[in-house]
Amino acid sequence: MTPEETTASPIYIIGETPTAHLLAAKLSLAGENVCLLNKHANDKLLPFTIKDSASQKTTVPLRIQSIMHRPAKMVILCLATDNIKAGLSYFSGAKVVNCPIISFCRTSDASLINTALNRVIIHAYFDGWLQMTAANALTFSGTSRGIIISLDEDHPYFDLVQSTFAKTYLKLTFSPDDTKNFWNDFTFFAANALFSLEHGARLRDISKNSALRQSLNDIADELLSLVPKKIKIDKEQIFNDIYLTPTGYKMPFLEAVHKGHCGELNFIFDTITRQPSYQASDQPFITKIIGRTLKQILSSVEE
C-alpha cells in the first residue's frame, strides 16, 4: 500500500464474520485503506491468507482496531446475527457524518440498526462459500449469487458504492427493491440452513438424490408460502444456485449451531413467525426442524 493510500479516508468494516474478512482482504488488495473493527484489535498489520477455489493462496496485511480514529470513507457492517448490538459499540457517529453505511447483517427487524445508529442504512446481501480455517485464514470457494445492494442510480452514494465494491471482483448487482432483495436472500439462506440441519453437509448431493430433492422442495415451498404476495421469488433459480454448492461444503451456520450459537437460527424463526400467514400447521417441516434444533441447543446448555 502506497503512502497516499494509507492516508486516504479509511473503510471501516465492523465484524469478525467470514464476510467481514473477505471484504477486508479484497478491498485491501485493491489498494483501499481498510480497518477491521472487532474484539481482536491490536492496531498492528497482521497477515491474513485467502485460499480460493483453485487452491491459490494470497496473503494480505489487515489492520484490526477497536476505535474509529479518523473520518470514514465508508462503513460496512458484517456482524454476526447474535452480536449485532454489541458490535455496533464500535460505531462512532462523529466519524461517519458524510459517508454511506452498508449493512450485510441478518436481522428480522429491518429498523434495528437504523434506530440504534440514528442513520439511514443501505442494506446489502451476500452468500459466498466461505469457511474460516483459522483466526487469520479463510477459504473462499466462490459464490453463485454475489453481492446485491439495495440502491438505485439516483442515490447520492451510488457512484462511490459501485466503484468501491467493484474492486472486490465479486458479482455485483444493484436493485432498489429492498423487500424483494431481503426475501430472495432469506429464502436462499434459510432453505440452505434448514436443509443442512436436516441432512448435514450434503447440498451437493441434492441433484442426484430424489429424496434429498423432495426434502429441499418441501422446505422451499413452506418458506415461499410466507413470502409477501407482491414479491415474486424464482424458486428454480434458488435451486440452481444451491446445486452449485461445492462438494463437502459445510455452512458456517451449521458449525455455529453445533457450538450452541443460535443467532441465525433465531433470525430464521423470528422472520417466519413475524409473517401474518405463518401457522405452524401450514409449515410443519420447517417448524419441526427449528423446534428440534432449538431444543437440542437448550438441552446441551442445561447439561
Buried (B, 14 or more C-beta within 10 A) or exposed (E): BEEEEEEBBBBBBBBBBBBBBBBBBBBBBBEBBBBBBBEEBEEEEBEBBBBEEEEEEEEBEBBBBBEBEBBBBBBBBBBBBBBBEEBBEBBBEEBBEEBBBBBBBBBBEBEBBBEBBEBEBBBBBBBBBBBBEEEBBBBBBBBBBBBBBBBEEEBEBBEBBBEBBEBBEBEBEBBBEBBBBBBBBBBBBBBBBBBBBBBEBBBBBBBEBEEBBEBBBBBBBBBBBBBEEEBEBEBEEBBEBBBBBEEEBBBBBBBBBEEEBBBBBBBBBEBBBEBEEBEEEEBEBBBEBBEEBBEBBEEEEEE
